[in-house]
């Protein structure tokens, strides 16, 4: 059987390769390294878009697609029958959690303002510009999966009050359900989005959601752009009532001239939450383990079911 992976370095990072398995590098799936026949296990490029999923129909023997991303929204419902879809749950926990903590601290401690002052060669007058702080803040994490748990672990030492929300409530774990959000939003100083993009989460953060947030609160989107209604976000942030830190947007990339670019209370990064040097070693450890399980006939890890 054949296995296609997108990185040459992945060969070494996979670990032990079972007998009878041929690993080939398909950096660009539109330029196959060999006859697609025999490819049973495919690892598409990181953050491959929906059109990449369409290439699966050209792999007649495909049985499993292992993504390098935690999100699987671009692939759901687009693979042939009989093909198992698996995400990279756990691979991006540390990097995405780090991005969220960095974004929160950067906003609260006014780092974007200081960076703009540095670009102007101006020394900020701290006598009249005290910043906010993270200590004592009430943080609402919308998304109680593995990334949400990693984020909670990293925020706890900052002396904050944490509340977690999942698709459904888990009272034994102190986790609220999405239906509880209207009562939770007004009390939160920071609302963090760490949810997959599904039919249920698309547009979750709309005008009503944002209106329920307290004045001066911060919205942090480390999920997917379409989870947030962009027009509603522009309305609330341009008024100055809310701040935002986003690693994802809708549309994405954010077009030049879009009003979000110029808002002083909006911090934008170009979908880099998972783009760290440790990504490939972690990702290919998962791929290697998944491959060995597949060859051994064991159940797949991280199978995507109902969008998760």
C-alpha positions as a printed NumPy array, in Angstrom:
array([[  0.   ,   0.   ,   0.   ],
       [  1.022,   3.601,  -0.562],
       [  1.022,   6.508,   1.874],
       [  1.219,  10.099,   0.664],
       [  2.605,  12.766,   3.   ],
       [  3.235,  16.462,   2.214],
       [  6.754,  16.908,   3.67 ],
       [ 10.058,  15.232,   2.837],
       [ 11.092,  15.59 ,   6.482],
       [  8.034,  13.558,   7.403],
       [  9.773,  10.36 ,   6.306],
       [ 12.125,  10.487,   9.295],
       [  9.531,  11.891,  11.686],
       [  7.061,   9.052,  11.084],
       [  9.104,   6.516,  13.053],
       [  8.918,   2.826,  12.209],
       [  7.211,   2.116,   8.882],
       [  5.315,  -1.185,   8.703],
       [  6.462,  -3.74 ,   6.138],
       [  4.784,  -3.43 ,   2.776],
       [  4.154,   0.313,   3.134],
       [  5.591,   2.727,   0.548],
       [  5.773,   6.333,   1.752],
       [  5.794,   8.981,  -1.   ],
       [  5.952,  12.753,  -0.736],
       [  3.026,  14.544,  -2.383],
       [  3.759,  18.152,  -1.498],
       [  1.339,  19.301,  -4.199],
       [ -1.517,  16.781,  -4.533],
       [ -2.256,  18.079,  -8.039],
       [  1.164,  16.723,  -9.045],
       [  1.098,  13.11 ,  -7.805],
       [  4.481,  11.465,  -7.239],
       [  3.223,   8.212,  -8.809],
       [  0.114,   6.432, -10.013],
       [ -2.631,   7.255,  -7.457],
       [ -3.678,   3.606,  -7.445],
       [ -2.698,   1.931,  -4.201],
       [ -2.822,   5.087,  -2.044],
       [ -4.827,   4.017,   0.997],
       [ -3.561,   6.582,   3.524],
       [ -3.277,  10.273,   2.622],
       [ -1.936,  13.187,   4.655],
       [ -2.884,  16.431,   2.831],
       [ -0.867,  19.642,   3.217],
       [ -1.404,  21.663,   6.397],
       [ -4.431,  23.981,   6.095],
       [ -5.312,  22.571,   2.678],
       [ -8.469,  24.218,   1.36 ],
       [-11.729,  22.622,   0.262],
       [-10.547,  22.08 ,  -3.309],
       [ -7.905,  19.682,  -1.997],
       [-10.669,  17.439,  -0.684],
       [-12.004,  17.122,  -4.21 ],
       [ -8.761,  15.394,  -5.207],
       [ -9.718,  12.432,  -3.03 ],
       [-12.03 ,  11.136,  -5.753],
       [ -8.938,  10.529,  -7.869],
       [ -7.504,   8.128,  -5.294],
       [ -9.449,   4.938,  -6.01 ],
       [ -8.041,   2.932,  -3.08 ],
       [ -8.165,   5.693,  -0.459],
       [ -9.381,   4.563,   2.947],
       [ -8.126,   7.16 ,   5.455],
       [ -7.354,  10.888,   5.345],
       [ -5.249,  12.177,   8.245],
       [ -5.311,  15.964,   8.527],
       [ -2.511,  18.021,  10.039],
       [ -5.028,  20.608,  11.258],
       [ -7.317,  20.461,  14.285],
       [-10.193,  21.802,  12.191],
       [-11.84 ,  19.561,   9.618],
       [-14.556,  21.889,   8.297],
       [-13.138,  22.042,   4.754],
       [-13.324,  18.248,   4.442],
       [-16.598,  17.248,   6.045],
       [-19.035,  15.801,   3.534],
       [-16.551,  16.031,   0.663],
       [-14.872,  12.62 ,   0.82 ],
       [-16.044,   9.473,  -0.988],
       [-18.037,   6.895,   0.931],
       [-15.871,   4.512,   2.888],
       [-13.086,   7.027,   3.564],
       [-12.382,   7.786,   7.227],
       [-11.521,  11.397,   8.091],
       [ -9.268,  12.082,  11.088],
       [ -8.117,  15.416,  12.485],
       [ -4.97 ,  16.372,  14.39 ],
       [ -6.552,  16.697,  17.815],
       [ -3.826,  17.323,  20.382],
       [ -1.17 ,  18.461,  17.921],
       [ -2.06 ,  22.157,  18.179],
       [ -3.003,  22.381,  21.851],
       [  0.147,  24.114,  23.091],
       [  0.673,  26.428,  20.125],
       [ -2.931,  27.649,  19.904],
       [ -3.174,  28.073,  23.67 ],
       [  0.05 ,  30.109,  23.584],
       [ -1.369,  32.312,  20.832],
       [ -4.512,  33.014,  22.863],
       [ -2.561,  33.901,  26.007],
       [ -0.253,  36.122,  23.956],
       [ -3.185,  37.866,  22.272],
       [ -4.95 ,  38.522,  25.576],
       [ -1.816,  39.895,  27.226],
       [ -0.872,  41.979,  24.191],
       [ -4.301,  43.622,  24.172],
       [ -4.579,  44.178,  27.914],
       [ -1.034,  45.514,  28.259],
       [ -1.401,  47.744,  25.16 ],
       [  1.477,  46.212,  23.204],
       [ -0.064,  47.185,  19.825],
       [ -0.092,  50.832,  20.988],
       [  3.531,  50.603,  22.065],
       [  4.505,  48.963,  18.758],
       [  2.873,  51.815,  16.838],
       [  4.674,  54.328,  19.047],
       [  7.966,  52.551,  18.379],
       [  7.347,  52.712,  14.636],
       [  6.888,  56.51 ,  15.055],
       [ 10.032,  56.677,  17.23 ],
       [  7.935,  57.981,  20.118],
       [  8.425,  57.128,  23.789],
       [  5.005,  56.515,  25.342],
       [  4.247,  58.662,  28.389],
       [  3.417,  55.99 ,  30.973],
       [  2.424,  58.616,  33.531],
       [ -0.924,  59.057,  31.81 ],
       [ -1.134,  55.7  ,  30.018],
       [ -1.569,  52.913,  32.589],
       [ -2.495,  49.631,  30.955],
       [ -5.002,  47.015,  31.966],
       [ -3.873,  43.665,  33.434],
       [ -4.822,  40.002,  33.225],
       [ -4.854,  39.297,  36.961],
       [ -8.39 ,  39.243,  38.304],
       [-10.062,  38.963,  34.909],
       [-13.054,  36.709,  34.281],
       [-12.293,  34.559,  31.232],
       [-15.013,  32.702,  29.334],
       [-13.64 ,  29.907,  27.123],
       [-16.135,  28.806,  24.467],
       [-14.859,  25.389,  23.478],
       [-14.   ,  22.747,  26.055],
       [-12.002,  20.331,  23.906],
       [ -8.296,  19.574,  24.135],
       [ -7.214,  23.09 ,  23.105],
       [ -9.644,  24.619,  25.585],
       [ -8.217,  22.431,  28.343],
       [ -4.652,  23.403,  27.398],
       [ -5.648,  27.068,  27.44 ],
       [ -7.297,  26.764,  30.849],
       [ -4.13 ,  25.174,  32.25 ],
       [ -2.011,  28.065,  30.961],
       [ -4.35 ,  30.81 ,  32.153],
       [ -4.856,  29.467,  35.676],
       [ -1.519,  30.777,  37.046],
       [ -2.502,  34.312,  36.013],
       [ -5.002,  34.557,  38.895],
       [ -8.05 ,  34.659,  36.668],
       [-11.567,  33.284,  37.045],
       [-12.238,  30.692,  34.356],
       [-15.568,  29.521,  32.946],
       [-15.726,  26.886,  30.208],
       [-18.511,  26.238,  27.712],
       [-19.   ,  23.161,  25.525],
       [-21.544,  22.032,  22.964],
       [-23.488,  20.426,  25.806],
       [-23.134,  20.992,  29.535],
       [-20.934,  18.688,  31.606],
       [-21.962,  19.562,  35.184],
       [-19.605,  17.024,  36.757],
       [-16.689,  18.898,  35.171],
       [-18.069,  22.362,  35.828],
       [-18.564,  22.938,  32.097],
       [-21.582,  24.895,  30.883],
       [-23.486,  24.342,  27.645],
       [-23.837,  26.715,  24.689],
       [-27.429,  27.391,  25.757],
       [-26.027,  28.997,  28.925],
       [-24.095,  31.667,  27.012],
       [-26.686,  34.478,  27.298],
       [-26.346,  34.361,  31.076],
       [-22.553,  34.023,  31.058],
       [-21.509,  36.668,  28.533],
       [-22.368,  39.795,  30.574],
       [-19.995,  38.755,  33.353],
       [-16.959,  37.975,  31.181],
       [-14.046,  40.376,  30.695],
       [-12.564,  38.166,  27.964],
       [-14.439,  35.73 ,  25.686],
       [-12.251,  33.192,  23.889],
       [-13.528,  31.168,  20.927],
       [-11.907,  27.742,  20.511],
       [-14.582,  25.775,  18.662],
       [-14.641,  23.834,  15.395],
       [-16.558,  25.31 ,  12.482],
       [-19.79 ,  23.362,  12.084],
       [-23.347,  24.168,  11.089],
       [-24.054,  24.876,  14.765],
       [-21.092,  27.208,  15.325],
       [-21.196,  29.124,  12.034],
       [-22.343,  32.634,  12.931],
       [-22.498,  31.747,  16.628],
       [-21.061,  35.149,  17.499],
       [-23.65 ,  37.439,  15.983],
       [-24.949,  40.897,  16.897],
       [-26.967,  39.51 ,  19.804],
       [-23.983,  37.597,  21.174],
       [-21.739,  40.664,  21.   ],
       [-24.41 ,  42.945,  22.468],
       [-24.562,  40.654,  25.503],
       [-20.861,  41.186,  26.222],
       [-20.014,  43.809,  28.809],
       [-18.624,  47.207,  27.818],
       [-14.844,  47.071,  27.405],
       [-14.726,  43.275,  27.036],
       [-12.334,  41.514,  24.653],
       [-13.34 ,  38.913,  22.07 ],
       [-10.547,  36.506,  21.072],
       [-11.101,  34.303,  18.023],
       [ -8.684,  31.387,  17.786],
       [-11.284,  29.192,  16.068],
       [-12.434,  29.894,  12.502],
       [-13.447,  33.168,  10.877],
       [-17.07 ,  32.242,  10.049],
       [-17.796,  31.534,  13.722],
       [-18.083,  35.329,  13.995],
       [-20.391,  37.629,  12.033],
       [-17.806,  40.054,  10.664],
       [-20.234,  42.929,  10.104],
       [-21.459,  42.66 ,  13.688],
       [-17.867,  42.587,  14.94 ],
       [-16.985,  45.681,  12.932],
       [-20.005,  47.5  ,  14.352],
       [-19.098,  46.756,  17.983],
       [-15.363,  47.333,  17.687],
       [-15.584,  50.477,  15.559],
       [-17.782,  52.022,  18.237],
       [-15.036,  51.299,  20.745],
       [-17.369,  49.34 ,  23.017],
       [-15.518,  46.035,  22.533],
       [-11.99 ,  45.008,  21.653],
       [-10.985,  42.015,  19.558],
       [ -7.947,  39.854,  18.895],
       [ -8.362,  37.524,  15.935],
       [ -6.149,  34.951,  14.244],
       [ -8.885,  34.132,  11.731],
       [-11.311,  36.26 ,   9.756],
       [-14.237,  35.996,   7.384],
       [-13.3  ,  36.5  ,   4.612],
       [ -9.789,  35.138,   4.888],
       [ -7.331,  36.515,   3.995],
       [ -8.793,  39.829,   5.115],
       [ -8.913,  42.108,   2.058],
       [ -6.877,  45.291,   1.911],
       [ -9.047,  48.229,   2.897],
       [-11.285,  46.221,   5.222],
       [-12.324,  48.365,   8.215],
       [-10.939,  45.884,  10.76 ],
       [ -7.374,  46.684,   9.679],
       [ -7.424,  50.24 ,  10.982],
       [ -9.227,  49.834,  14.301],
       [ -6.825,  50.538,  17.186],
       [ -8.69 ,  48.124,  19.483],
       [ -8.443,  45.174,  17.056],
       [ -5.35 ,  42.945,  16.923],
       [ -5.054,  40.77 ,  13.8  ],
       [ -2.634,  37.944,  13.12 ],
       [ -2.665,  35.98 ,   9.806],
       [ -3.883,  32.534,  10.959],
       [ -0.61 ,  31.637,  12.649],
       [ -1.863,  30.082,  15.876],
       [ -0.581,  26.637,  14.885],
       [  2.35 ,  27.732,  12.725],
       [  5.24 ,  26.963,  15.058],
       [  8.531,  25.1  ,  14.674],
       [  7.31 ,  22.185,  16.758],
       [  4.328,  21.519,  14.483],
       [  5.826,  18.906,  12.175],
       [  7.46 ,  16.706,  14.844],
       [  4.199,  16.608,  16.824],
       [  2.068,  16.131,  13.724],
       [  4.115,  13.288,  12.279],
       [  4.235,  11.486,  15.612],
       [  0.46 ,  11.346,  15.327],
       [  0.612,  10.355,  11.644],
       [  3.104,   7.57 ,  12.357],
       [  1.014,   6.214,  15.201],
       [ -2.117,   6.414,  13.059],
       [ -0.418,   4.626,  10.172],
       [  0.755,   1.747,  12.361],
       [ -2.74 ,   1.388,  13.812],
       [ -4.232,   1.389,  10.324],
       [ -1.918,  -1.341,   9.071],
       [ -2.627,  -3.391,  12.205],
       [ -6.374,  -3.09 ,  11.658],
       [ -6.915,  -1.069,  14.849],
       [ -9.537,   1.712,  15.188],
       [ -8.434,   5.118,  13.929],
       [ -7.511,   7.925,  16.292],
       [ -9.299,  11.282,  16.162],
       [-12.011,  10.173,  13.75 ],
       [-14.208,  13.135,  12.835],
       [-17.842,  12.478,  13.717],
       [-20.616,  15.057,  13.465],
       [-18.105,  17.76 ,  12.556],
       [-15.806,  17.168,  15.547]])
